[in-house]
Amino acid sequence: MRYLVIGDNEAPERTAALAIRWGVGLECTTFYDTNYLEEHPNGIAEYLQVVDGVCYKTMHGPFTGLNTGVRDRMIRDVTLLRYTQACETAQKLGIRDIVIHNNWYDYCAPRNVWRVNTRQLFAELMKRIDGCDVCFHLENTLERDCELMKEVVLETGSPKLDICLDIGHTQGMVHGGMTALEWIEQCGSLIGHVHLHNNHGQRDEHNNLPDGTLPMPEILAALEEKAPNAGWCLECGGHPGEDATSSLEYLDRLGYLEKAKARMRV
């Protein structure tokens, strides 16, 4: 993996200390709320002060109510605006890697309509962020297979857009779709970022890595083989009384933690 971060679970004052203690980075979720900076005009400076000392940062962009391919043009226009604003926020935070959703679901639009609309949106987004040192990672949520996401990334043809593979979503949000291992096999090097968490196949629990039924050792090994340049984010440890410690210990036992630290030091 290219880097290892833990999700800040909208509590950076707590999670930053854990990240520093373990020598890993932090994924910022604070600014996915598009109202946050209006309500907290000094929010960026305050966030940077709280996470001072964290070795690497990524960011989860906005997603609520957004959709890249829906028929309604106004929704697509707002989606494009919010993603452009996310780029601006990331630059102020010194962040390169931004996770976004396309928010595909089966009845949002016919697949051929969704394809055209989404291609057009990302083509325009790439123009708007030309010259910015950022990369958008497009996350799977309700997709049963990787066809549409692969197509969008390949047709956009930009190093500023790739896939965020959310491992837990492959069985926690979708039932009867492609497995996590099938996603990795078929997407390979198109995967630039990974959300790691576990569940028991019924809902999107965001459990720590040892707590669930996903074949995590096989998944991690496949990621290292097929997507060696992807960054990993532990998107877990947000339940009451929990943090990501057991996931960090799990990665340490399997030898991935030291690999991540060495790569982040380069």
C-alpha positions as a Markdown table, in Angstrom:
| # | Residue | x | y | z |
|---|---|---|---|---|
| 1 | Met | 0.0 | 0.0 | 0.0 |
| 2 | Arg | 1.1 | 3.6 | -0.6 |
| 3 | Tyr | 0.0 | 4.9 | 2.8 |
| 4 | Leu | -2.1 | 3.9 | 5.8 |
| 5 | Val | -4.6 | 6.2 | 7.4 |
| 6 | Ile | -7.4 | 5.8 | 10.0 |
| 7 | Gly | -10.8 | 7.6 | 9.6 |
| 8 | Asp | -11.2 | 10.4 | 12.0 |
| 9 | Asn | -14.9 | 9.5 | 12.7 |
| 10 | Glu | -15.6 | 13.2 | 13.0 |
| 11 | Ala | -13.6 | 13.3 | 16.2 |
| 12 | Pro | -10.1 | 14.4 | 15.1 |
| 13 | Glu | -9.2 | 15.5 | 18.6 |
| 14 | Arg | -9.3 | 11.9 | 19.6 |
| 15 | Thr | -8.3 | 10.0 | 16.5 |
| 16 | Ala | -5.3 | 12.3 | 15.7 |
| 17 | Ala | -3.7 | 11.2 | 18.9 |
| 18 | Leu | -4.2 | 7.6 | 18.0 |
| 19 | Ala | -2.8 | 8.1 | 14.5 |
| 20 | Ile | 0.3 | 9.9 | 15.9 |
| 21 | Arg | 0.9 | 7.1 | 18.5 |
| 22 | Trp | 0.8 | 4.4 | 15.8 |
| 23 | Gly | 2.7 | 6.4 | 13.2 |
| 24 | Val | -0.1 | 6.4 | 10.6 |
| 25 | Gly | -2.2 | 9.1 | 8.8 |
| 26 | Leu | -5.7 | 10.4 | 9.2 |
| 27 | Glu | -8.7 | 10.6 | 6.8 |
| 28 | Cys | -10.7 | 13.8 | 7.4 |
| 29 | Thr | -14.4 | 13.4 | 7.5 |
| 30 | Thr | -15.3 | 16.8 | 8.9 |
| 31 | Phe | -15.7 | 18.6 | 5.6 |
| 32 | Tyr | -18.1 | 16.1 | 3.9 |
| 33 | Asp | -20.7 | 18.3 | 5.6 |
| 34 | Thr | -21.2 | 21.0 | 3.0 |
| 35 | Asn | -22.5 | 23.4 | 5.6 |
| 36 | Tyr | -19.5 | 23.0 | 7.9 |
| 37 | Leu | -17.4 | 25.9 | 6.7 |
| 38 | Glu | -20.3 | 28.3 | 6.6 |
| 39 | Glu | -21.0 | 27.5 | 10.2 |
| 40 | His | -17.3 | 27.4 | 11.2 |
| 41 | Pro | -15.5 | 30.1 | 9.2 |
| 42 | Asn | -12.2 | 29.2 | 10.9 |
| 43 | Gly | -12.8 | 25.4 | 10.5 |
| 44 | Ile | -9.8 | 24.7 | 8.3 |
| 45 | Ala | -7.3 | 26.4 | 10.6 |
| 46 | Glu | -8.9 | 24.8 | 13.6 |
| 47 | Tyr | -8.7 | 21.3 | 12.0 |
| 48 | Leu | -5.1 | 21.8 | 11.0 |
| 49 | Gln | -4.2 | 22.8 | 14.6 |
| 50 | Val | -6.0 | 19.7 | 16.0 |
| 51 | Val | -4.2 | 17.3 | 13.6 |
| 52 | Asp | -0.8 | 18.9 | 13.8 |
| 53 | Gly | 1.8 | 16.1 | 13.8 |
| 54 | Val | -0.2 | 13.6 | 11.8 |
| 55 | Cys | 2.1 | 12.2 | 9.1 |
| 56 | Tyr | -0.3 | 12.0 | 6.2 |
| 57 | Lys | -3.9 | 13.2 | 5.6 |
| 58 | Thr | -6.7 | 12.2 | 3.2 |
| 59 | Met | -10.2 | 13.5 | 3.0 |
| 60 | His | -13.7 | 12.2 | 2.5 |
| 61 | Gly | -15.6 | 14.6 | 0.2 |
| 62 | Pro | -19.3 | 15.5 | 0.3 |
| 63 | Phe | -21.9 | 12.9 | -0.7 |
| 64 | Thr | -25.3 | 13.6 | 0.9 |
| 65 | Gly | -27.9 | 14.3 | -1.8 |
| 66 | Leu | -25.3 | 14.3 | -4.6 |
| 67 | Asn | -25.4 | 12.1 | -7.8 |
| 68 | Thr | -23.2 | 12.2 | -10.8 |
| 69 | Gly | -25.6 | 10.5 | -13.3 |
| 70 | Val | -29.2 | 11.2 | -12.2 |
| 71 | Arg | -31.5 | 12.7 | -14.8 |
| 72 | Asp | -32.0 | 16.0 | -12.9 |
| 73 | Arg | -29.5 | 18.5 | -14.3 |
| 74 | Met | -29.7 | 20.7 | -11.3 |
| 75 | Ile | -28.6 | 17.9 | -9.0 |
| 76 | Arg | -25.7 | 17.1 | -11.3 |
| 77 | Asp | -24.7 | 20.8 | -11.4 |
| 78 | Val | -24.7 | 20.9 | -7.6 |
| 79 | Thr | -22.7 | 17.7 | -7.5 |
| 80 | Leu | -20.1 | 19.2 | -9.8 |
| 81 | Leu | -20.0 | 22.4 | -7.7 |
| 82 | Arg | -19.5 | 20.4 | -4.4 |
| 83 | Tyr | -16.7 | 18.3 | -5.9 |
| 84 | Thr | -15.0 | 21.5 | -7.1 |
| 85 | Gln | -15.3 | 23.0 | -3.6 |
| 86 | Ala | -13.9 | 19.8 | -2.1 |
| 87 | Cys | -10.8 | 20.2 | -4.2 |
| 88 | Glu | -10.4 | 23.8 | -2.9 |
| 89 | Thr | -10.8 | 22.7 | 0.7 |
| 90 | Ala | -8.4 | 19.8 | 0.2 |
| 91 | Gln | -5.7 | 22.2 | -1.2 |
| 92 | Lys | -6.1 | 24.5 | 1.9 |
| 93 | Leu | -5.7 | 21.4 | 4.1 |
| 94 | Gly | -2.6 | 20.2 | 2.2 |
| 95 | Ile | -4.5 | 17.1 | 1.1 |
| 96 | Arg | -4.1 | 15.3 | -2.2 |
| 97 | Asp | -6.5 | 12.3 | -1.9 |
| 98 | Ile | -10.3 | 13.0 | -1.9 |
| 99 | Val | -12.9 | 10.2 | -1.6 |
| 100 | Ile | -16.2 | 10.8 | -3.4 |
| 101 | His | -19.3 | 8.8 | -4.3 |
| 102 | Asn | -21.1 | 8.7 | -7.6 |
| 103 | Asn | -24.2 | 7.5 | -5.6 |
| 104 | Trp | -25.4 | 5.0 | -8.3 |
| 105 | Tyr | -28.5 | 3.1 | -7.4 |
| 106 | Asp | -30.7 | 0.9 | -9.6 |
| 107 | Tyr | -33.5 | 3.4 | -10.3 |
| 108 | Cys | -31.6 | 6.7 | -10.3 |
| 109 | Ala | -31.5 | 6.6 | -14.1 |
| 110 | Pro | -31.2 | 4.0 | -16.9 |
| 111 | Arg | -27.6 | 2.7 | -17.1 |
| 112 | Asn | -27.0 | 4.3 | -20.5 |
| 113 | Val | -28.3 | 7.7 | -19.3 |
| 114 | Trp | -26.2 | 7.5 | -16.2 |
| 115 | Arg | -23.1 | 6.6 | -18.2 |
| 116 | Val | -23.4 | 9.7 | -20.4 |
| 117 | Asn | -24.2 | 12.1 | -17.6 |
| 118 | Thr | -21.4 | 10.8 | -15.4 |
| 119 | Arg | -18.8 | 10.9 | -18.1 |
| 120 | Gln | -19.8 | 14.5 | -18.9 |
| 121 | Leu | -19.6 | 15.5 | -15.2 |
| 122 | Phe | -16.1 | 14.0 | -14.7 |
| 123 | Ala | -14.8 | 15.4 | -17.9 |
| 124 | Glu | -15.9 | 18.9 | -16.7 |
| 125 | Leu | -14.5 | 18.3 | -13.2 |
| 126 | Met | -11.1 | 17.3 | -14.6 |
| 127 | Lys | -11.0 | 20.6 | -16.6 |
| 128 | Arg | -11.9 | 22.6 | -13.4 |
| 129 | Ile | -9.1 | 20.9 | -11.3 |
| 130 | Asp | -6.4 | 21.1 | -14.0 |
| 131 | Gly | -3.2 | 22.2 | -12.4 |
| 132 | Cys | -4.3 | 21.1 | -8.9 |
| 133 | Asp | -2.4 | 18.4 | -7.2 |
| 134 | Val | -5.3 | 16.2 | -6.2 |
| 135 | Cys | -6.8 | 12.8 | -7.0 |
| 136 | Phe | -10.5 | 11.9 | -6.6 |
| 137 | His | -11.2 | 8.3 | -5.5 |
| 138 | Leu | -14.6 | 7.1 | -6.6 |
| 139 | Glu | -16.1 | 4.9 | -4.0 |
| 140 | Asn | -18.5 | 2.0 | -4.4 |
| 141 | Thr | -21.7 | 2.1 | -2.4 |
| 142 | Leu | -24.7 | 0.3 | -3.9 |
| 143 | Glu | -23.0 | -1.0 | -7.1 |
| 144 | Arg | -23.4 | -4.8 | -7.5 |
| 145 | Asp | -20.5 | -4.9 | -9.9 |
| 146 | Cys | -17.6 | -2.8 | -11.0 |
| 147 | Glu | -18.7 | -2.3 | -14.7 |
| 148 | Leu | -19.9 | 1.3 | -14.5 |
| 149 | Met | -17.1 | 2.6 | -12.2 |
| 150 | Lys | -14.4 | 1.0 | -14.3 |
| 151 | Glu | -15.9 | 2.5 | -17.4 |
| 152 | Val | -16.1 | 6.0 | -16.0 |
| 153 | Val | -12.5 | 5.9 | -14.7 |
| 154 | Leu | -11.1 | 4.4 | -18.0 |
| 155 | Glu | -13.0 | 6.8 | -20.2 |
| 156 | Thr | -12.1 | 9.8 | -18.1 |
| 157 | Gly | -8.5 | 8.8 | -18.6 |
| 158 | Ser | -7.0 | 11.0 | -16.0 |
| 159 | Pro | -4.5 | 10.3 | -13.2 |
| 160 | Lys | -6.8 | 12.5 | -11.1 |
| 161 | Leu | -9.6 | 9.9 | -11.0 |
| 162 | Asp | -9.5 | 6.3 | -9.9 |
| 163 | Ile | -11.5 | 3.9 | -7.7 |
| 164 | Cys | -11.9 | 3.8 | -3.9 |
| 165 | Leu | -12.8 | 0.2 | -3.2 |
| 166 | Asp | -14.9 | 0.1 | 0.0 |
| 167 | Ile | -14.4 | -3.5 | 1.2 |
| 168 | Gly | -17.2 | -3.5 | 3.7 |
| 169 | His | -19.7 | -2.2 | 1.2 |
| 170 | Thr | -19.3 | -5.2 | -1.1 |
| 171 | Gln | -21.2 | -7.4 | 1.4 |
| 172 | Gly | -22.7 | -4.9 | 3.9 |
| 173 | Met | -24.6 | -2.7 | 1.5 |
| 174 | Val | -25.0 | -5.0 | -1.4 |
| 175 | His | -26.2 | -8.6 | -1.3 |
| 176 | Gly | -25.6 | -11.0 | -4.1 |
| 177 | Gly | -23.2 | -8.8 | -6.0 |
| 178 | Met | -19.5 | -9.2 | -6.7 |
| 179 | Thr | -17.3 | -10.2 | -3.8 |
| 180 | Ala | -14.5 | -8.0 | -2.5 |
| 181 | Leu | -12.0 | -10.4 | -4.0 |
| 182 | Glu | -13.7 | -10.2 | -7.4 |
| 183 | Trp | -13.7 | -6.4 | -7.2 |
| 184 | Ile | -9.9 | -6.5 | -6.6 |
| 185 | Glu | -9.3 | -9.0 | -9.4 |
| 186 | Gln | -11.3 | -7.0 | -11.9 |
| 187 | Cys | -10.3 | -3.5 | -11.0 |
| 188 | Gly | -6.6 | -4.1 | -10.1 |
| 189 | Ser | -4.4 | -1.1 | -10.5 |
| 190 | Leu | -7.5 | 1.2 | -11.1 |
| 191 | Ile | -7.9 | 1.0 | -7.3 |
| 192 | Gly | -6.1 | 4.1 | -5.8 |
| 193 | His | -7.7 | 4.1 | -2.3 |
| 194 | Val | -9.3 | 1.4 | -0.1 |
| 195 | His | -11.8 | 1.7 | 2.8 |
| 196 | Leu | -11.1 | -1.3 | 5.2 |
| 197 | His | -13.7 | -2.4 | 7.7 |
| 198 | Asn | -15.6 | -5.6 | 8.4 |
| 199 | Asn | -19.2 | -6.8 | 8.9 |
| 200 | His | -21.3 | -9.9 | 9.1 |
| 201 | Gly | -23.0 | -9.6 | 5.7 |
| 202 | Gln | -26.3 | -8.1 | 6.9 |
| 203 | Arg | -25.6 | -4.4 | 7.1 |
| 204 | Asp | -22.8 | -1.8 | 6.8 |
| 205 | Glu | -21.5 | -2.1 | 10.4 |
| 206 | His | -18.0 | -0.6 | 9.9 |
| 207 | Asn | -16.5 | -3.0 | 12.4 |
| 208 | Asn | -12.8 | -3.4 | 13.1 |
| 209 | Leu | -11.0 | -5.8 | 10.9 |
| 210 | Pro | -11.2 | -8.9 | 13.1 |
| 211 | Asp | -14.9 | -8.5 | 13.7 |
| 212 | Gly | -16.9 | -9.9 | 10.7 |
| 213 | Thr | -17.1 | -12.6 | 8.0 |
| 214 | Leu | -15.1 | -11.0 | 5.2 |
| 215 | Pro | -11.9 | -13.1 | 4.4 |
| 216 | Met | -9.7 | -10.2 | 5.5 |
| 217 | Pro | -6.2 | -12.0 | 5.2 |
| 218 | Glu | -7.0 | -13.0 | 1.6 |
| 219 | Ile | -8.4 | -9.5 | 0.8 |
| 220 | Leu | -5.3 | -7.7 | 2.1 |
| 221 | Ala | -3.0 | -10.1 | 0.2 |
| 222 | Ala | -4.9 | -9.6 | -3.0 |
| 223 | Leu | -4.8 | -5.8 | -2.6 |
| 224 | Glu | -1.0 | -5.9 | -2.2 |
| 225 | Glu | -0.7 | -8.1 | -5.3 |
| 226 | Lys | -3.3 | -6.4 | -7.6 |
| 227 | Ala | -3.3 | -2.8 | -6.3 |
| 228 | Pro | 0.1 | -2.2 | -4.7 |
| 229 | Asn | 0.0 | 1.5 | -5.0 |
| 230 | Ala | -3.4 | 2.0 | -3.4 |
| 231 | Gly | -3.7 | 3.8 | -0.1 |
| 232 | Trp | -5.5 | 2.1 | 2.8 |
| 233 | Cys | -7.9 | 3.7 | 5.2 |
| 234 | Leu | -9.2 | 2.0 | 8.3 |
| 235 | Glu | -12.8 | 3.2 | 8.2 |
| 236 | Cys | -13.8 | 1.7 | 11.5 |
| 237 | Gly | -13.5 | 2.2 | 15.3 |
| 238 | Gly | -16.4 | 4.6 | 15.4 |
| 239 | His | -18.7 | 2.6 | 17.7 |
| 240 | Pro | -19.1 | 3.9 | 21.3 |
| 241 | Gly | -16.2 | 2.9 | 23.4 |
| 242 | Glu | -14.1 | 1.8 | 20.4 |
| 243 | Asp | -11.3 | 3.1 | 18.2 |
| 244 | Ala | -9.2 | 1.5 | 15.5 |
| 245 | Thr | -6.7 | 0.0 | 17.8 |
| 246 | Ser | -7.7 | -3.6 | 17.2 |
| 247 | Ser | -7.5 | -3.1 | 13.4 |
| 248 | Leu | -4.0 | -1.5 | 13.8 |
| 249 | Glu | -3.0 | -4.5 | 15.9 |
| 250 | Tyr | -4.4 | -6.9 | 13.3 |
| 251 | Leu | -2.4 | -5.2 | 10.5 |
| 252 | Asp | 0.7 | -5.3 | 12.7 |
| 253 | Arg | 0.4 | -9.0 | 13.3 |
| 254 | Leu | 0.2 | -9.6 | 9.5 |
| 255 | Gly | 3.2 | -7.4 | 8.9 |
| 256 | Tyr | 1.4 | -4.6 | 7.0 |
| 257 | Leu | 1.9 | -1.9 | 9.6 |
| 258 | Glu | 5.7 | -1.7 | 9.2 |
| 259 | Lys | 5.4 | -1.8 | 5.5 |
| 260 | Ala | 3.0 | 1.2 | 5.6 |
| 261 | Lys | 5.3 | 3.2 | 7.8 |
| 262 | Ala | 8.3 | 2.5 | 5.6 |
| 263 | Arg | 6.5 | 3.6 | 2.5 |
| 264 | Met | 5.1 | 6.8 | 4.1 |
| 265 | Arg | 8.7 | 7.7 | 5.2 |
| 266 | Val | 10.0 | 7.5 | 1.6 |
